[in-house]
Amino acid sequence: MKNVQIKYKSGFVFNDGLSLSNIRKNLQADCQKCFGLCCVALYFSSSEGFPTDKAAGYPCPNLSKNYSCNVHENLIERGFKGCVAYDCFGAGQKVAQSIFHGNDWYKFPQNKNDMSYAVRVNKCK
C-alpha cells in the first residue's frame, strides 16, 4: 500500500501514514470544518455550470467571512449548478483539519496557496 505524502512549494511535507484506499473509504464532506476551501481552491467556468468565471485560488464572491455561502439556498436559480453538483468527498476538511491543523486560509493567508493545492490534489486522487 502506498502512503499519502504531499510536498508543498513552501517545503512543508505531509505524510499521514494512511493508504489511499483507506482515505477514500473514510472521507465524507463536512463543510463546517473546511473553511470553504472548495470555494477558494477551485476555478469556476461559465461553460461548466457557473454564471461567471473564477480563477483557482481566489475566494468565490459569494463566500462569507464565516465560510458559508451567501447564496446557498438559491444556487440553481442564480446559475451555480456546478456548486450543487460538486462533492469534495472530504478533501476540504482533511486539508483544513489534518494537514493544516485547523489554521484557516483567511487568518493565515500564507497558507491559502498550499491549502488550495492540497484540496485539488486530495480531490483528484
C-alpha positions as CSV (number, residue, x, y, z in Angstrom):
1,M,0.0,0.0,0.0
2,K,1.2,3.5,-0.9
3,N,1.1,6.1,1.9
4,V,0.0,9.6,1.1
5,Q,2.8,12.1,1.1
6,I,2.4,15.6,-0.2
7,K,5.3,18.1,-0.5
8,Y,4.2,21.7,-0.9
9,K,6.0,24.6,-2.5
10,S,6.7,26.1,0.9
11,G,8.7,23.0,1.8
12,F,6.0,21.6,4.1
13,V,5.7,17.8,3.8
14,F,2.6,15.9,4.9
15,N,2.6,12.2,5.4
16,D,-0.4,10.8,7.2
17,G,0.6,7.1,7.1
18,L,-2.8,6.1,5.6
19,S,-3.2,4.3,2.4
20,L,-5.1,5.9,-0.4
21,S,-7.7,3.2,-0.3
22,N,-8.4,3.9,3.4
23,I,-8.5,7.6,2.9
24,R,-11.1,7.2,0.1
25,K,-13.3,5.0,2.3
26,N,-13.3,7.3,5.2
27,L,-13.7,10.7,3.7
28,Q,-17.1,12.3,3.5
29,A,-17.7,16.1,3.1
30,D,-18.1,18.1,6.3
31,C,-18.5,21.7,5.1
32,Q,-18.4,23.2,8.6
33,K,-14.8,22.1,9.0
34,C,-13.2,23.0,5.7
35,F,-13.2,26.9,5.7
36,G,-14.9,27.0,2.3
37,L,-11.8,25.6,0.6
38,C,-13.7,24.4,-2.5
39,C,-15.0,27.9,-2.9
40,V,-11.4,29.2,-2.9
41,A,-9.3,26.4,-4.4
42,L,-11.3,25.5,-7.5
43,Y,-11.9,27.5,-10.6
44,F,-15.4,28.3,-11.9
45,S,-16.2,28.3,-15.6
46,S,-19.3,29.7,-17.2
47,S,-19.1,26.8,-19.6
48,E,-19.3,24.3,-16.7
49,G,-22.4,25.2,-14.7
50,F,-21.4,28.6,-13.3
51,P,-22.7,32.1,-14.2
52,T,-19.2,33.5,-14.4
53,D,-15.6,32.6,-14.4
54,K,-13.4,32.5,-11.3
55,A,-9.7,31.6,-11.2
56,A,-8.5,28.9,-8.9
57,G,-7.0,30.2,-5.6
58,Y,-9.4,33.1,-5.2
59,P,-12.5,33.1,-3.0
60,C,-15.9,33.0,-4.6
61,P,-17.6,36.3,-4.3
62,N,-20.5,34.6,-2.5
63,L,-18.3,33.1,0.3
64,S,-18.9,35.0,3.5
65,K,-16.2,35.6,6.2
66,N,-17.6,32.8,8.3
67,Y,-17.1,30.4,5.3
68,S,-20.7,29.9,4.5
69,C,-22.3,30.6,1.1
70,N,-24.4,33.7,0.9
71,V,-26.5,32.2,-1.9
72,H,-26.6,28.6,-0.9
73,E,-30.4,28.5,-0.7
74,N,-30.6,29.7,-4.3
75,L,-27.6,28.2,-6.1
76,I,-29.6,26.8,-9.0
77,E,-31.7,29.9,-9.5
78,R,-28.5,32.0,-9.5
79,G,-26.8,29.7,-12.0
80,F,-24.4,27.9,-9.7
81,K,-25.3,24.4,-10.9
82,G,-21.6,23.4,-10.5
83,C,-21.7,24.1,-6.8
84,V,-24.8,21.9,-6.4
85,A,-23.1,19.0,-8.3
86,Y,-19.7,19.3,-6.6
87,D,-18.7,17.0,-3.7
88,C,-15.2,17.1,-2.3
89,F,-15.6,13.7,-0.6
90,G,-14.0,15.1,2.5
91,A,-10.9,16.6,0.9
92,G,-11.7,20.1,2.3
93,Q,-11.8,19.1,6.0
94,K,-8.9,16.7,5.6
95,V,-6.7,19.5,4.3
96,A,-8.1,22.1,6.8
97,Q,-8.1,20.0,9.9
98,S,-5.5,17.3,9.4
99,I,-2.9,18.8,7.2
100,F,-3.1,22.5,8.4
101,H,-4.3,21.7,11.9
102,G,-7.3,24.0,11.8
103,N,-5.4,27.1,10.6
104,D,-7.6,28.6,8.1
105,W,-6.6,30.5,4.9
106,Y,-8.3,33.7,6.0
107,K,-6.5,34.2,9.3
108,F,-3.3,32.7,7.8
109,P,-3.2,33.9,4.2
110,Q,0.3,32.5,3.7
111,N,-1.5,29.0,3.8
112,K,-4.0,29.8,1.1
113,N,-2.0,28.6,-1.9
114,D,-0.8,25.4,-0.3
115,M,-4.3,24.7,1.1
116,S,-5.8,25.3,-2.4
117,Y,-3.3,23.0,-4.0
118,A,-3.8,20.3,-1.3
119,V,-7.6,20.3,-1.9
120,R,-7.1,19.9,-5.6
121,V,-4.6,17.0,-5.1
122,N,-6.7,15.3,-2.5
123,K,-9.8,15.6,-4.6
124,C,-8.2,14.2,-7.7
125,K,-6.6,11.1,-6.1
